[in-house]
Amino acid sequence: QVQLVESGGGLVQAGGSLRLSCAASGSTFSFKRMNWYRQTPGKQRELVATIDLGNTTNYAEAVKGRFTISRDNAKNTAYLQMNSLKPEDTAVYYCNFEWRTGTTGWTSWGQGTQVTVSS
């Protein structure tokens, strides 16, 4: 069973930075894709950033140029460096990893970490 543990959330002033981490345990897989999502009350969870095995990255328009996703395959860990934070970045951030065994696709979610940006 793959478990994802997130860390790094907190309270920061607008313009500040935070770095989120998401570490997988209980796995010997190569994770095809590592993703970060975020969610605010009353809204759907939205995709923030993705990174695949080839280190190709994609970002939501709202965070392009400010957020950077990266991965350390040896540690089964994904990171989200968040710079120039804005109050509208306030949300619970979730990591999500995807992998395959044979023809079966799997996914796992972290527990979420709160990011609060004050104006």
C-alpha positions as CSV (number, residue, x, y, z in Angstrom):
1,Q,0.0,0.0,0.0
2,V,1.4,3.3,-1.0
3,Q,1.1,6.2,1.5
4,L,1.8,9.8,0.7
5,V,2.9,12.2,3.5
6,E,2.9,15.9,2.8
7,S,4.7,18.6,4.7
8,G,5.7,22.2,4.4
9,G,2.4,24.1,4.5
10,G,1.8,27.0,6.8
11,L,1.0,30.7,7.0
12,V,3.0,33.2,4.9
13,Q,2.6,36.8,3.9
14,A,1.8,37.8,0.4
15,G,5.0,37.8,-1.7
16,G,6.5,35.1,0.4
17,S,7.5,31.6,-0.4
18,L,6.8,28.0,0.8
19,R,8.1,24.6,-0.3
20,L,5.8,21.6,-0.1
21,S,7.1,18.1,0.0
22,C,5.3,14.8,-0.6
23,A,7.0,11.5,0.2
24,A,5.8,8.1,-0.7
25,S,6.3,5.1,1.6
26,G,5.6,1.4,1.0
27,S,6.5,1.6,-2.6
28,T,9.1,0.2,-5.0
29,F,7.3,1.6,-8.1
30,S,8.4,4.2,-10.5
31,F,5.7,6.8,-10.3
32,K,4.6,7.7,-13.8
33,R,3.3,11.1,-12.8
34,M,3.4,13.2,-9.6
35,N,0.8,15.9,-9.3
36,W,-0.1,18.8,-6.9
37,Y,-3.8,19.8,-6.6
38,R,-5.4,22.4,-4.4
39,Q,-8.9,23.0,-3.0
40,T,-10.8,25.8,-1.3
41,P,-14.1,25.4,0.4
42,G,-17.0,25.1,-1.9
43,K,-14.8,24.6,-5.0
44,Q,-13.7,21.6,-6.9
45,R,-10.1,20.4,-6.5
46,E,-8.0,21.9,-9.2
47,L,-4.7,20.7,-10.7
48,V,-1.8,23.0,-10.0
49,A,1.2,21.2,-11.4
50,T,2.4,17.9,-12.8
51,I,5.7,16.2,-13.5
52,D,6.2,13.0,-15.4
53,L,9.0,10.4,-15.4
54,G,10.9,12.4,-18.1
55,N,10.6,15.5,-15.9
56,T,8.2,17.2,-18.3
57,T,6.2,19.7,-16.3
58,N,2.9,21.4,-16.7
59,Y,1.3,24.2,-14.7
60,A,-2.1,25.8,-14.2
61,E,-2.1,29.3,-15.8
62,A,-2.7,30.9,-12.4
63,V,0.7,29.7,-11.0
64,K,2.9,29.7,-14.1
65,G,6.2,31.6,-13.4
66,R,5.7,31.4,-9.7
67,F,5.5,27.7,-8.8
68,T,8.0,25.0,-9.6
69,I,7.3,21.3,-9.4
70,S,10.2,18.9,-9.1
71,R,10.8,15.3,-8.1
72,D,13.5,13.1,-6.5
73,N,13.0,9.6,-7.8
74,A,15.5,8.1,-5.4
75,K,13.5,9.4,-2.5
76,N,10.1,8.9,-4.1
77,T,9.4,12.5,-3.3
78,A,7.8,15.4,-5.1
79,Y,8.2,19.1,-4.3
80,L,6.3,22.2,-5.0
81,Q,8.3,25.4,-4.6
82,M,5.8,28.3,-4.3
83,N,7.2,31.9,-4.8
84,S,5.5,35.3,-4.9
85,L,2.5,33.8,-3.1
86,K,-0.8,35.6,-3.4
87,P,-3.9,35.5,-1.1
88,E,-5.7,33.6,-3.8
89,D,-3.2,30.8,-3.4
90,T,-4.7,30.0,0.0
91,A,-6.0,26.4,-0.1
92,V,-5.5,22.9,1.0
93,Y,-2.8,21.4,-1.2
94,Y,-2.9,17.7,-2.0
95,C,-0.2,15.6,-3.7
96,N,-1.2,12.7,-6.0
97,F,1.0,10.0,-7.5
98,E,0.1,7.8,-10.4
99,W,1.7,4.5,-11.3
100,R,1.1,1.3,-13.2
101,T,1.5,-2.4,-12.5
102,G,1.1,-4.3,-15.7
103,T,-2.0,-2.9,-17.4
104,T,-3.5,-1.6,-14.2
105,G,-3.3,2.1,-13.2
106,W,-3.1,3.2,-9.6
107,T,-3.3,6.5,-7.8
108,S,-2.8,7.6,-4.2
109,W,-3.5,10.9,-2.5
110,G,-1.8,12.7,0.4
111,Q,-3.7,13.9,3.4
112,G,-3.5,17.6,2.4
113,T,-1.6,20.5,3.8
114,Q,-3.0,23.9,4.5
115,V,-1.4,26.9,2.8
116,T,-2.6,30.3,4.0
117,V,-1.4,33.5,2.4
118,S,-2.2,36.8,4.2
119,S,-2.5,40.1,2.5
